[in-house]
Amino acid sequence: MNLFNPFKILRPNERWAPSQSQFDAAQDAYEKLLPPLVYKIRAAVAKWRDDDYEGASQTSKSLLNFWFNQEHLIGQNKFGFFFSQREALESIVYLYEVARAKDKYDLMRFDSSQRVSAGMFDETWTRYVIKMATGAGKTKVMALTLVWSYFNKLYEVNSTLSKDFLVIAPNIIVLNRLLKDFSGLKMFFEEPFLPDNGFDNKDWQNDFQLTLHIQDDLRPITESGNIFLTNIHRVFFNETPEESFETTFLGVKPKPNADTSKGLDLGKVLRSDKIRDLVILNDEAHHIHDRSLAWFKSIEDISNKLKLKNGNGISLQADYSATPKHNNGAIFVQTISDYPLVEAIKQNVVKLPVLPDEASREKIHEKDSSDFIERYRDYIHLGYLEWEQQYDELKNHKTPILFIMTMSTKEADQAAAFLGTSYPVMKNSVLTIHTNNSGEIKEAATSKKDKEALEALRKAADDIDKDHSPYKAVVSVLMLREGWDVRNVTTIVGLRPFGADSKILPEQTIGRGLRKMFSLDTPEKLVVVGTPAFLQFVEGLKTEGVEFQYSPMGKGTKGKSPVIIEVDKDNPNKDLDDLDIPIPQMSPRFYREFKNLELIDINKFDNDKAELKNFSQDELKEIIFNTIDGDFSHKTIFKDTAPDYRNVISFFTSVILKDSRMVSGFNTLYPKVEGFIKYKLFKKEVELSDPQTMRNLSELRPKEILKSTFKKAIDELTVTDKGSAEVKNYISLKTTKPKIAEEQPFFYSKKSVFNKTIGDNPFELELASYLENKFPDVISFAKNTTGEGGVNFKIEYQAEDGNIREYYPDFFVKISPTQYFILETKGREDLDDIRKIKRLTTWCKDINKVQQDYTYRTVYIKQEKWDEIKGGLKYFEDVISLFEIRTSLTKEDAKKILKRGADVSSFGDPIEWQKKDRTDRKINGL
């Protein structure tokens, strides 16, 4: 499986599936590797998506199209849901509304394993399980499910869903995490969960009227909708509470007269006449693995009470977990959507686990000693060394966390003491959390002082990612298996073996370190070290497709953290004012004038004509529409009746607009596309409603003519070169925000305002090293870093396909206080590269024309020629003479090169070379 975009729609056959060797390693236990219902559900949902969600309610269609087919902005940043999140929600909607698979017998129709039986389903109500890797955004899917249910109940007559929601957390840690999103319902309004008022003629935001109840803090129950956000113990009925360290983490079970100030008790409310229907959303739902558990019995009791009132019981129970597995490793049979860890790693949604290579493992050993520290010192020290490299790189931006797992609370105390006394940077910076073998608090709290200490401990664990946290390491017997969803854990040291009796899964073991610190475009790594038994346990994830990176570790090896490129403010040897380079921000020359779209006249088109083929009745029964390019993105199949031609023309109109990167103009373009198909596309006029016409439109040749003809017309009318540009402002490189880059080669820079210089490829890095070390006439230079943070200097240009795109030049070079060069490198050249350089040359002419303070010039270096001549270059002036985009290289230029001492034999006769290059440039239109 190749690396793919987490936003791209994937077909079912593109997803991860275990190899035969992985099946063999799992002893042919299909149910431990693949949820048995998921493949057929994926296939059905993919077809349903292609068919524009046919069969769903209008409310569901509106929401699905808003969430997944509209562009969203949060502030100035684009936002989109991952495909894994989309597929999970689509699967819930499809099964509930379209397939109506609301019980175990309906779900069993999707079994691919032929191993599912009715006895595997414990519940008698509708229950769907969503399996998503840690850090993949389960909470967002939970919120989407809630909004979908709410508006269906509000807008759809006879909906069996609900406006009342029980959101269950297994412990206080998870509850507090959910509170960050649900408090004040801010997540729903700050992110694109609710369509704008007026979308599809509904007042979505005004109508979203929910009351949030947290634990026993119950407000008046409202008819407009309620969210009961609670720890599972509040749902238990007639239980006697036991106050302990465990209940502080998991939540105190309510007394029979809980919250007497309001006279309300959550357990009673959920079973009262105030609640007529209910949707249950379970976070970290792997806890419900046995019908004998109080968790399951409580939900069953609520469903039975509801059945007496509405005849159906619970409307829907949706469970969310990274590891919805029984103690034997079998995935819950109710799982309807699966986003496994292997895919999350491939898509850069979570960190990549890195293990020590064999050479590194051979250097460390478990000593024969009864002293815990002496026995495991090698592993602790290796973990520290790896963490230290990360800390040195990231400390000005994030505090990476070292996480050590021990076998007992005594060992945890010893490991914490060792860290604090052996490594000065760790002094007073180690947080110790005592848990039992299940990752839960073990000792009882017997006094107010103990409870206060535990609360402080819980808050310290919860705040460990925050800037004010003093902690750099956490030591624990295991730490909670879920909920402690921090992002800054970068190194895990395992000093304990695991087995079936531990009821812990490998993904849970490393799960606390999988969440990313930085943005999606920055690959991050999680270093995992430990005893051979621990690493062997973690490597069990290979059966589930996870591919680990194996790297040298220890003293003298390269770090595993991202590279931070930032302004070198603390370097006393740099004069940042002298090194700074002013970057002009200019108004665009190329832009789209959307109002010109109405000027398209199909009668003036001089296009090729397609043959109108005659298809048999069998061929007419199935019509497939792909994108105009032939790339699959939309399919409509008509087996019984011909499609409505207006829908087909709408489809092609939308594709043309999208291909031209236009966000409006549908109503203007639609009649032109309609007229073109009827009168101009084929060699004779056609009747649009004729099935033969529709079948011809699914052929490649008519689609090619349709695309190219309208693309040319749109570009000619809408893409305009103003012929000039003006300076909007200048950006100083000194003000650049830090760039978090992928781990890659770099060098420390003396001639740059930035601390480090990277290259997008070895050629760029080599050229940068010449600017740094070889050319004394270079005052300063800088790489044009892109993405989150960085310089992000860009110029718009018209690409070969006619679209307006953005171009990011490679380097800026300063040779005097007023002389600057924009330097571009290139290996293999394509037609768009020629257009980029032409646009960059025009940009330099424009900036030099509208101001006189600075001069900007273009240098374009092709790698093939660079490799021939680089050995003879002495000064950057030599590079200018040979690679600047200008009219010619004169004899005077050649004499200057010789005078400066360049070894011209290394690149031949400069006059003859420039003569050839001048011919090449003329051919290329430069």
C-alpha positions, 0 to 999 in steps of 0.5 A: 500500500502506497502513501496516500492522502487522508482526504482522498476517497478510497475504493474498498479494494485500495484498503489494507488487507492482511497478506497470507503471511499475516494470516498465518501469523495470526493462526488464520484468525480472520476475526482478529485482523478484519471486522467481518462486516466491513468489506461488504459495508464499504462496497455498499457505501461506496456505491451509495456515495456514487449514487448521490446518497440515493435513498437517504432522507433529505436531511441526511443528504443535505448534511452529507453534502455540506460536510463532505462536498463543500469547501470549509474555512476555519479562519483563513485555513482550509478544513476538511474531514478525513476520508476515514471520518467521512466513511465512518459517518456514511456507514452509520447513515447508510445502514440506519436509513438505507439498508435499515440494518437495525438488528443482528440479522440485518447486519449478518447480511454483510458478513464476508467471513462466513463465521458470524452467528447470531449468538455473537450479538449480545444486544437487542437494540441497534448498535454500530461500532466504529474502529478508528486508530488512536489520534484519527479523530473519533470525537469528530465522528461522534459529533457528526453522528450527534448532529445527524441524529438531531436534525433528522429527528427535528426535520424528518417526520416519523424519524426513529432517531433522537434529540437526546444523547447519552455520551458516555466516558469510561473515566474522568480522564476521557470525560475531561477530554470530551468536555474540552470539545462539548463545553458550551457546544463550542466545537459544533459552532467553531468547526463546520458541523452545522450548515449555515442558516439558509443552506437547503432552506433550513435554519440549521444553526438557529435550530440547534438548541441543545442543553448540556448536562455534565455528570450530576449537574443536571439542568432542566430537561428540555424538549428541544434536546439534551446531551448527557455527558457523563462517566459510566458510573453515573448510569449505574442504578441503585449502586453504593459508591466507594470512594477511592483513588480509582473512583476519583479517576473513574468517577464516584458512583451516584448516591440514591439521592444525588444532586438533591438541590435539583432533585435529579439523578441521571440514572433515574432521569434516563429511565424516566418519562422525561426521555422518550427516545435516546441515542447513546454515544460511547467513547473508548467503547472497548470496555463493553466486551462482555454482557455480564459487565455493569456497563452493558447491563446498565445500557440494557436496562435503559433500553428495556425501559425505553421499549416500554415507552416507544416500542423500540428501545434505544434508537441507536448505540454508536461505539467508538474505539481504536481497539474494540476487541475481546480479551481473545483479540477478536474484533467486535462483530458489530464493527461497521467501519475500520480505520486501522493503525496501518492506514493512519501511519501511512497517511501521516495522521499519527506518528510513525513508530521507530524501533532500534535496529539490530546493531543498537539492540545488541549494544544494550542488555538486561543485567543479572542484578536484583537491583531494578535500576542496575538491571534495566539501566541500559534501556532507560539510558537509551530512552533518555538519549533518544529523548534528549536529542528530541528535547534539544531540537524542540524545546523552544517550541514543544516539550517532548515527553519521555514515558517509561512503563514499569512492572510495579509501583515500587519500580516506578518510584525507583525509575523516577528517582533515577531520572531525577538524580542522574540527568540534571535536565530531569530534576523536579521534572518527572511525574509518577503515576501509580496504576495496576496491571489494567492501567487503573488507580490501585490504592484507596484514598482514605483522607481528604489529603489523599484525594487532594493529592490525587486531584493534583496528580490527575491535573498534572497528567492532563496538563502535561502538553501545556507550556506551563507544565514542568514535567519532561517525563512520566513514569507509570506501571502502565498509565490508563489505556485510553483518555490520556490523549496527550500529543507530546510523548515522543519516546516510550521505554517499556520495562515490562513484558505483556501477555494475554493475561494483561488484557492489554493490546500492543496498540494500547501500549504505544497509543499514548504516544501516537498523537501528533504534535504538529500539523498533518504535513509534518511527519513525526516519529515515536521512538519505542525502546525497551526490553526484548520481551516488550519490543516483541510484544509491540512488534505483534502489530506487524500482523495488523499491517504496521510497518516499523522503521528501524533506526540506529539509536544511542550516542552519536546517532541522528535524532528522530524529531522534526527539524525546526527552521527558525530565525536565529535570534539568540545567535550573537555572531549574526547581524540579522539586519545585515542578513535580512532580505526584503521580500516584496508582496505584489498584486497578482497579474493573472486573475480570473474575471468570472463575469466574462463567463457569460461572453462564451459563444458556442456558435464561435467554437471551432471544435472537432465533432464526435461520431454519434454511435448507435448502441444496442439495447443491452448496451443502453441498460448500463451507463457509466459517467466518470470524470471528464478526464476519465479518472474515477470520481463519480459513477451513475448506473442506469439499468432500467430507464435512461437518466434525466438528461438535465442531471447529466448536463448538470454533472458535466457543467460542475466538472468543467467548473471544478476543472477550471477552478471556478467556484461560481458560474453554474447557472451561466455555464449550464445552458451553454453546455446544454446547447453545445451537446445538442448542436455542436458536440456530434456530427449532427444535432441530437435529442438530449432525452434520447437514451442513445445521446446519454450513452454516447456521452459516457464515451471517452471521445465526446468527453475529451472534446467537451472538456478541451473546448470549454476549457479553452473558451473559459481560459481565454475569457476568464484568465486575464493578464493585467500587464502590470502589478504593484507592490502591496508591502514588503515582508522581512525574513526576520519576521518569519514564523518557525517552520516544523520540517520533516526529519531530513539533512540540513546544515547550520547557516552563518549567512542566513537569518535562519538557524538551519538550511534544508533542501527539498532534494540533494541538489538544492542542499548542495547549491545552498552549501555553495552559497554558504561556504564557497561564494565570498560575494554572497552576503546572505541567502535563505531557502523559501520554506513552505507549509505551516510556518516558513517564508511561503513566498509565492507567485501566481502563474498560468499553467500549461492546462490554462489554470492559475496556479501558485509557484514557490521559487527556491532561494533568495540571495543577497549580494549587496544592500540593494541587489537580490536574486530569486534563484530557482533550481531544476532537475528534469524540466517540464512545460510548466517549469518554463512557464514558472520561469517566464513568470518569475522573470516578469515578476522581477521586471515588474518589481524593478519597474515600480520601485527603485530601492532594490533590484531583483533578478532571476537565476535559473540553474539546471542540474545537468549544467551545474554538475558539469561546471560547479568545480570551476565556480569561484564566485556567485558572479560566475553563477550570475554570468552563466545562469541569469535569465537575460539576453546574452553572455558578452565577451566582457562577461567571459573576461570577467569570469576568467579574471576572477579565476574561474576554471573555465576548462571545467565548463568549456568555452563560456562564449560557446556555452552561452550561445547554445543556451541562448538558442535553447532559451529562444526555443523555450520562449524565454 
